[in-house]
């Protein structure tokens, strides 16, 4: 005969669970002696088989549940990764377009500057500048210049 506490330690569960199981199933094979519950071998085997079966079922259910959870997390992460890869691809395409537009704008600006500089140089050498386009003389040059 074993005490409920010894039995609980053997199958690694709380002794209160065993007490509840005995009370729920109305087992009469339990003996009380000085505040300690004792069970015979037949009841011990019955209790062990019940709790060990439940422990195995709970462990296998936990493993299946954990596997399903991990699979779900992996699927979510893979979907997010695909979305991020598409976003990176789109951003790279936009960046390439922006770079192409920037290079074209810089080339147009250089051509416009060269054209404007050439036009200004030609007008200065030909003397065809309008009064608004001629370079202005400083105040002192205007006073002391020899032109009438």
N, CA and C of each residue as an Amber inpcrd file, in Angstrom:
protein
   444
   0.8370000  -1.1780000   0.0000000   0.0000000   0.0000000   0.0000000
   0.8880000   1.2500000   0.0000000   0.3770000   2.2510000  -0.6870000
   1.1000000   3.5160000  -0.7900000   0.1730000   4.6500000  -0.3680000
   0.8150000   5.7000000   0.1290000   0.0170000   6.8780000   0.4570000
  -0.2270000   7.6740000  -0.8270000  -1.2360000   8.5500000  -0.7520000
  -1.5640000   9.3770000  -1.9060000  -0.3780000  10.2780000  -2.2550000
   0.3160000  10.7650000  -1.2450000   1.4720000  11.6310000  -1.4780000
   2.5770000  10.8690000  -2.2110000   2.8370000   9.6170000  -1.8210000
   3.8550000   8.8090000  -2.5000000   3.4540000   8.5540000  -3.9560000
   2.1930000   8.2500000  -4.1520000   1.6890000   7.9980000  -5.4970000
   1.8180000   9.2570000  -6.3650000   1.4840000  10.3960000  -5.8060000
   1.5820000  11.6680000  -6.5450000   3.0330000  11.9590000  -6.9170000
   3.9520000  11.6680000  -6.0180000   5.3750000  11.8850000  -6.3210000
   5.8640000  10.9470000  -7.4150000   5.3690000   9.7240000  -7.4360000
   5.7800000   8.7640000  -8.4590000   5.3690000   9.1980000  -9.8590000
   4.1440000   9.6690000  -9.9880000   3.6770000  10.0420000 -11.3250000
   3.8160000  11.5420000 -11.5820000   4.4350000  12.2380000 -10.6520000
   4.8200000  13.6460000 -10.8190000   3.6150000  14.5590000 -11.0850000
   2.5900000  14.4220000 -10.2420000   1.4520000  15.3390000 -10.2980000
   1.1320000  15.7900000  -8.8770000   0.2420000  16.7470000  -8.7710000
  -0.1480000  17.2710000  -7.4700000  -1.0690000  16.2690000  -6.7670000
  -0.8910000  16.0970000  -5.4570000  -1.7130000  15.1300000  -4.7250000
  -3.1790000  15.5520000  -4.6740000  -3.4450000  16.8370000  -4.7860000
  -4.8360000  17.3090000  -4.8070000  -5.5900000  16.7640000  -6.0170000
  -4.8970000  16.5930000  -7.1390000  -5.5490000  16.0280000  -8.3280000
  -5.9830000  14.5900000  -8.0620000  -5.1310000  13.8590000  -7.3510000
  -5.4840000  12.4700000  -7.0250000  -6.6700000  12.4370000  -6.0610000
  -6.6540000  13.3080000  -5.0440000  -7.7800000  13.3810000  -4.1100000
  -9.0790000  13.6770000  -4.8590000  -9.0420000  14.6400000  -5.7630000
 -10.2480000  14.9910000  -6.5270000 -10.7180000  13.8310000  -7.3990000
  -9.7570000  13.1240000  -7.9980000 -10.1080000  11.9850000  -8.8570000
 -10.7810000  10.8810000  -8.0300000 -10.2590000  10.6290000  -6.8540000
 -10.8310000   9.5920000  -5.9790000 -12.2400000   9.9960000  -5.5460000
 -12.3980000  11.2620000  -5.1540000 -13.7010000  11.7310000  -4.6920000
 -14.7170000  11.7360000  -5.8350000 -14.2760000  12.1580000  -7.0190000
 -15.1730000  12.2420000  -8.1710000 -15.6720000  10.8630000  -8.5930000
 -14.7980000   9.8740000  -8.5310000 -15.1470000   8.5230000  -8.9860000
 -15.6370000   7.6170000  -7.8550000 -15.7450000   8.1490000  -6.6580000
 -16.2910000   7.4250000  -5.4920000 -15.5610000   6.0970000  -5.2350000
 -14.2480000   6.1550000  -5.1910000 -13.4710000   4.9550000  -4.8880000
 -13.5790000   4.6500000  -3.3900000 -13.9120000   3.3940000  -3.0820000
 -14.0430000   2.9870000  -1.6830000 -12.8310000   2.1970000  -1.2050000
 -11.8580000   2.0040000  -2.0750000 -10.6790000   1.2190000  -1.7090000
  -9.6290000   2.0630000  -0.9910000  -9.9840000   3.2450000  -0.5780000
  -9.0500000   4.1390000   0.0990000  -9.1910000   3.9400000   1.6010000
  -8.0380000   3.8680000   2.2870000  -8.0340000   3.6840000   3.7380000
  -7.4480000   4.9330000   4.3880000  -8.0690000   5.3610000   5.4790000
  -7.5940000   6.5270000   6.2180000  -6.9180000   6.0440000   7.4930000
  -5.7290000   6.5780000   7.7700000  -5.0290000   6.2110000   8.9930000
  -4.2410000   7.4300000   9.4600000  -4.6370000   7.9940000  10.5720000
  -3.9620000   9.1420000  11.1930000  -3.8350000  10.3090000  10.2130000
  -4.8940000  10.5980000   9.4730000  -4.9120000  11.7310000   8.5520000
  -4.2100000  11.4760000   7.2310000  -3.7670000  10.2530000   6.9890000
  -3.0930000   9.9150000   5.7410000  -3.9740000   8.9410000   4.9710000
  -4.1130000   9.2020000   3.6680000  -4.8860000   8.3130000   2.8100000
  -3.9640000   7.2810000   2.1980000  -4.4120000   6.0190000   2.2770000
  -3.6490000   4.9220000   1.7000000  -4.5140000   4.2330000   0.6520000
  -3.8470000   3.8010000  -0.4420000  -4.6050000   3.0860000  -1.4710000
  -3.9300000   1.7410000  -1.7280000  -4.7390000   0.7560000  -2.0730000
  -4.1810000  -0.5620000  -2.3560000  -3.6290000  -0.6060000  -3.7810000
  -3.0850000  -1.7690000  -4.1470000  -2.4050000  -1.8840000  -5.4380000
  -3.3640000  -1.7440000  -6.6130000  -4.5530000  -2.2450000  -6.5260000
  -5.5210000  -2.1600000  -7.6240000  -5.8840000  -0.6990000  -7.8900000
  -6.1380000   0.0570000  -6.8230000  -6.4640000   1.4720000  -6.9800000
  -5.2500000   2.2490000  -7.4890000  -4.0790000   1.8650000  -7.0080000
  -2.8380000   2.5200000  -7.4640000  -2.6740000   2.3620000  -8.9750000
  -2.8990000   1.1540000  -9.4880000  -2.7710000   0.8960000 -10.9270000
  -3.8140000   1.6830000 -11.7020000  -5.0230000   1.7210000 -11.1800000
  -6.1010000   2.4510000 -11.8470000  -5.7900000   3.9520000 -11.8960000
  -5.3150000   4.5090000 -10.8040000  -4.9870000   5.9430000 -10.7550000
  -3.8140000   6.2480000 -11.6850000  -2.7770000   5.4170000 -11.6250000
  -1.6130000   5.6430000 -12.4950000  -2.0130000   5.5930000 -13.9640000
  -2.7980000   4.6090000 -14.3360000  -3.1880000   4.4950000 -15.7490000
  -4.0070000   5.7120000 -16.1820000  -4.8860000   6.1930000 -15.3070000
  -5.6930000   7.3640000 -15.6580000  -4.8120000   8.5980000 -15.8610000
  -3.9390000   8.8930000 -14.9200000  -3.1450000  10.1230000 -15.0070000
  -2.0150000  10.0290000 -16.0280000  -1.4170000   8.8630000 -16.1820000
  -0.3550000   8.7260000 -17.1820000  -0.9440000   8.8470000 -18.5790000
  -2.1280000   8.2730000 -18.8040000  -2.7950000   8.4070000 -20.0940000
  -3.0930000   9.8880000 -20.3710000  -3.5990000  10.6100000 -19.3760000
  -3.8950000  12.0320000 -19.5400000  -2.6280000  12.8460000 -19.7690000
  -1.5670000  12.4750000 -19.1000000  -0.3010000  13.1920000 -19.2820000
   0.1930000  13.0170000 -20.7080000   0.1410000  11.7720000 -21.2230000
   0.5880000  11.5260000 -22.5920000  -0.3020000  12.2430000 -23.6040000
  -1.6080000  12.2280000 -23.3660000  -2.5260000  12.9170000 -24.2760000
  -2.2510000  14.4160000 -24.2560000  -2.0630000  14.9660000 -23.0780000
  -1.7780000  16.4050000 -22.9730000  -0.4550000  16.7720000 -23.6400000
   0.5600000  15.9090000 -23.4540000   1.8550000  16.1980000 -24.0740000
   1.7570000  16.1280000 -25.5990000   1.0790000  15.0990000 -26.1170000
   0.9580000  14.9820000 -27.5700000   0.0990000  16.1130000 -28.1220000
  -0.9690000  16.4980000 -27.3970000  -1.8000000  17.6270000 -27.8300000
  -0.9760000  18.9140000 -27.8370000  -0.1480000  19.0800000 -26.8240000
   0.7160000  20.2650000 -26.7520000   1.6970000  20.2860000 -27.9220000
   2.2880000  19.1380000 -28.2460000   3.2250000  19.0740000 -29.3650000
   2.5380000  19.4070000 -30.6860000   1.3400000  18.8570000 -30.8920000
   0.5910000  19.1370000 -32.1250000   0.2180000  20.6120000 -32.1830000
  -0.2600000  21.1430000 -31.0730000  -0.6470000  22.5530000 -31.0220000
   0.5660000  23.4540000 -31.2700000   1.6780000  23.1160000 -30.6730000
   2.8950000  23.9180000 -30.8500000   3.3690000  23.8530000 -32.3070000
   3.3060000  22.6890000 -32.9250000   3.7030000  22.5450000 -34.3210000
   2.7980000  23.3780000 -35.2240000   1.4860000  23.3230000 -34.9760000
   0.5470000  24.1120000 -35.7750000   0.8030000  25.5990000 -35.5880000
   1.0890000  26.0060000 -34.3650000   1.3720000  27.4160000 -34.0960000
   2.6300000  27.8630000 -34.8240000   3.6590000  27.0490000 -34.7770000
   4.9090000  27.3880000 -35.4600000   4.7040000  27.4580000 -36.9670000
   3.9270000  26.5240000 -37.5130000   3.6460000  26.5450000 -38.9460000
   2.8940000  27.8150000 -39.3310000   1.9480000  28.2260000 -38.4970000
   1.1870000  29.4510000 -38.7750000   2.0950000  30.6760000 -38.7260000
   2.9730000  30.7300000 -37.7480000   3.9060000  31.8660000 -37.6290000
   4.8440000  31.9040000 -38.8310000   5.3230000  30.7520000 -39.2350000
   6.2270000  30.6910000 -40.3920000   5.5040000  31.1620000 -41.6520000
   4.2630000  30.7360000 -41.8300000   3.4960000  31.1540000 -43.0070000
   3.2800000  32.6680000 -43.0120000   2.9550000  33.2290000 -41.8620000
   2.7610000  34.6800000 -41.7620000   4.0480000  35.4080000 -42.0940000
   5.1550000  34.9410000 -41.5400000   6.4400000  35.5920000 -41.7890000
   6.8590000  35.4860000 -43.2590000   6.5660000  34.3520000 -43.8880000
   6.8910000  34.2110000 -45.3060000   6.0660000  35.1650000 -46.1550000
   4.7920000  35.3240000 -45.8170000   3.9510000  36.2760000 -46.5570000
   4.4630000  37.7040000 -46.3900000   4.8280000  38.0590000 -45.1780000
   5.3610000  39.3990000 -44.9340000   6.6750000  39.6100000 -45.6810000
   7.4990000  38.5790000 -45.7410000   8.7600000  38.6800000 -46.4560000
   8.5340000  38.8920000 -47.9480000   7.5560000  38.1960000 -48.5180000
   7.2330000  38.3890000 -49.9340000   6.7660000  39.8150000 -50.2000000
   5.9180000  40.3400000 -49.3180000   5.4360000  41.7200000 -49.4720000
   6.6020000  42.6970000 -49.3960000   7.4870000  42.4880000 -48.4510000
   8.6470000  43.3850000 -48.3050000   9.5640000  43.2960000 -49.5220000
   9.7490000  42.1100000 -50.0630000  10.5760000  41.9680000 -51.2670000
   9.9670000  42.7190000 -52.4480000   8.6390000  42.6570000 -52.5830000
   7.9680000  43.4000000 -53.6540000   8.1420000  44.9040000 -53.4530000
   8.0210000  45.3560000 -52.2070000   8.1980000  46.7840000 -51.9130000
   9.6230000  47.2280000 -52.2380000  10.6020000  46.4180000 -51.9030000
  12.0020000  46.7550000 -52.2080000  12.2020000  46.8380000 -53.7120000
  11.6170000  45.9010000 -54.4530000  11.7430000  45.9030000 -55.9090000
  11.1310000  47.1770000 -56.4950000   9.9330000  47.5440000 -56.0200000
   9.2810000  48.7680000 -56.5040000  10.1020000  50.0120000 -56.1650000
  10.6380000  50.0720000 -54.9660000  11.4430000  51.2280000 -54.5610000
  12.7330000  51.3270000 -55.3820000  13.3400000  50.1860000 -55.6890000
  14.5410000  50.2080000 -56.5330000  14.2140000  50.7140000 -57.9330000
  13.0640000  50.3130000 -58.4560000  12.6540000  50.7950000 -59.7850000
  12.4140000  52.2980000 -59.7570000  11.7560000  52.8000000 -58.7250000
  11.5350000  54.2470000 -58.5950000  12.8500000  55.0000000 -58.4670000
  13.7750000  54.4320000 -57.7120000  15.0770000  55.0750000 -57.5320000
  15.8300000  55.1500000 -58.8610000  15.7620000  54.0960000 -59.6500000
  16.4190000  54.1010000 -60.9600000  15.7950000  55.1620000 -61.8640000
  14.4550000  55.2710000 -61.8480000  13.7850000  56.3030000 -62.6380000
  14.1920000  57.6990000 -62.1870000  14.2700000  57.8990000 -60.8860000
  14.6610000  59.2110000 -60.3460000  16.0870000  59.5520000 -60.7480000
  16.9760000  58.5800000 -60.6730000  18.3710000  58.8240000 -61.0570000
  18.4730000  59.1800000 -62.5360000  17.7120000  58.4860000 -63.3830000
  17.7220000  58.7780000 -64.8150000  17.2060000  60.1930000 -65.0670000
  16.1150000  60.5640000 -64.4010000  15.5590000  61.9090000 -64.5580000
  16.5360000  62.9690000 -64.0570000  17.2250000  62.6860000 -62.9760000
  18.1980000  63.6390000 -62.4230000  19.3690000  63.8370000 -63.3810000
  19.8660000  62.7780000 -63.9700000  20.9730000  62.8880000 -64.9270000
  20.5250000  63.6920000 -66.1440000  19.3170000  63.4350000 -66.6430000
  18.8060000  64.1800000 -67.7990000  18.6430000  65.6630000 -67.4520000
  18.1660000  65.9620000 -66.2680000  18.0020000  67.3520000 -65.8500000
  19.3590000  68.0520000 -65.7210000  20.3480000  67.3620000 -65.1890000
  21.6860000  67.9560000 -65.0700000  22.2850000  68.2300000 -66.4470000
  22.0930000  67.3060000 -67.3750000  22.6180000  67.5170000 -68.7260000
  21.9070000  68.6840000 -69.4070000  20.6070000  68.7980000 -69.2280000
  19.8590000  69.9230000 -69.8050000  20.3180000  71.2410000 -69.1990000
  20.5630000  71.2500000 -67.9000000  21.0340000  72.4620000 -67.2250000
  22.4030000  72.8730000 -67.7440000  23.2960000  71.9100000 -67.8980000
  24.6360000  72.2350000 -68.4290000  24.5330000  72.7940000 -69.8420000
  23.7060000  72.1740000 -70.6680000  23.5490000  72.6590000 -72.0420000
  22.9680000  74.0710000 -72.0470000  21.9910000  74.3340000 -71.1950000
  21.3960000  75.6690000 -71.1230000  22.4140000  76.6950000 -70.6360000
  23.2360000  76.3150000 -69.6610000  24.2570000  77.2430000 -69.1640000
  25.2880000  77.5500000 -70.2410000  25.7120000  76.5260000 -70.9610000
  26.6820000  76.7450000 -72.0380000  26.0950000  77.6250000 -73.1330000
  24.8530000  77.3680000 -73.4910000  24.1890000  78.1530000 -74.5180000
  24.0300000  79.6060000 -74.0820000  23.6310000  79.8090000 -72.8560000
  23.4520000  81.1690000 -72.3410000  24.7980000  81.8940000 -72.2600000
  25.8120000  81.1730000 -71.7870000  27.1490000  81.7760000 -71.7020000
  27.6760000  82.1460000 -73.0840000  27.4580000  81.2810000 -74.0630000
  27.9060000  81.5750000 -75.4360000  27.1650000  82.7570000 -76.0090000
  25.8550000  82.8380000 -75.7600000  25.0470000  83.9530000 -76.2460000
  25.5070000  85.2620000 -75.6160000  25.7490000  85.2580000 -74.3290000
  26.2030000  86.4770000 -73.6310000  27.5670000  86.9120000 -74.1580000
  28.4600000  85.9760000 -74.3760000  29.7960000  86.3030000 -74.8740000
  29.7140000  86.9190000 -76.2700000  28.8600000  86.3420000 -77.1140000
  28.7140000  86.8510000 -78.4730000  28.1320000  88.2570000 -78.4610000
  27.1500000  88.4980000 -77.6380000  26.5340000  89.8250000 -77.5630000
  27.5240000  90.8630000 -77.0240000  28.3600000  90.4380000 -76.0860000
  29.3530000  91.3740000 -75.5530000  30.3840000  91.7230000 -76.6200000
  30.8140000  90.7350000 -77.3590000  31.8330000  91.0000000 -78.3870000
  31.2450000  91.7530000 -79.5670000  29.9750000  91.5430000 -79.9030000
  29.3430000  92.2510000 -81.0210000  28.8320000  93.6250000 -80.6030000
  28.6640000  93.8690000 -79.3440000  28.1220000  95.1250000 -78.8610000
  26.6350000  95.2280000 -79.0620000  25.9430000  94.1340000 -79.1570000
  24.5080000  94.1270000 -79.4180000  23.6640000  94.0290000 -78.1480000
  24.2270000  94.3490000 -77.0460000  23.4590000  94.2370000 -75.8070000
  22.5040000  95.4020000 -75.6820000  21.3210000  95.1460000 -75.2190000
  20.3810000  96.2090000 -74.9170000  20.8620000  96.9390000 -73.6800000
  20.2810000  98.0620000 -73.4090000  20.7060000  98.8320000 -72.2490000
  20.4350000  98.0780000 -70.9560000  19.4070000  97.2530000 -70.9490000
  19.1150000  96.4760000 -69.7430000  20.0750000  95.3040000 -69.5880000
  20.6040000  94.8090000 -70.7060000  21.4620000  93.6380000 -70.6540000
  22.9260000  93.9950000 -70.4970000  23.3050000  95.2890000 -70.7690000
  24.7060000  95.6890000 -70.6310000  25.1040000  95.6450000 -69.1770000
  26.3560000  95.2760000 -68.9430000  26.8140000  95.2920000 -67.5560000
  26.8310000  96.7290000 -67.0450000  26.3900000  96.9360000 -65.8630000
  26.3110000  98.2730000 -65.2910000  27.6640000  98.6740000 -64.7380000
  27.9920000  99.9820000 -64.9240000  29.2430000 100.5250000 -64.4090000
  29.0300000 100.9230000 -62.9640000  30.0720000 100.8450000 -62.2520000
  29.9750000 101.2460000 -60.8630000  29.7780000 102.7560000 -60.7740000
  29.4080000 103.2400000 -59.6270000  29.1180000 104.6420000 -59.4070000
  30.3290000 105.5150000 -59.7300000  31.5080000 105.1130000 -59.2720000
  32.6990000 105.9140000 -59.5090000  33.1250000 105.9040000 -60.9640000
  32.9400000 104.8100000 -61.6610000  33.2990000 104.7430000 -63.0870000
  32.3830000 105.6520000 -63.8890000  31.1320000 105.7340000 -63.5150000
  30.2110000 106.6010000 -64.2380000  30.5790000 108.0730000 -64.0520000
  31.0390000 108.4280000 -62.8740000  31.3900000 109.8300000 -62.6000000
  32.6810000 110.2110000 -63.3140000  33.6800000 109.3520000 -63.2290000
  34.9990000 109.7100000 -63.7650000  35.2400000 109.1970000 -65.1730000
  34.2370000 108.6650000 -65.8380000  34.4750000 108.1990000 -67.2060000
  34.5210000 109.3950000 -68.1450000  35.1810000 109.2440000 -69.2910000
  35.4060000 110.3430000 -70.2260000  34.3250000 110.4140000 -71.2980000
  33.2900000 109.6980000 -71.1470000  32.2460000 109.7700000 -72.1840000
  31.3300000 110.9420000 -71.9320000  30.8760000 111.5380000 -73.0050000
  30.0480000 112.7370000 -72.9000000  28.5940000 112.3910000 -72.9730000
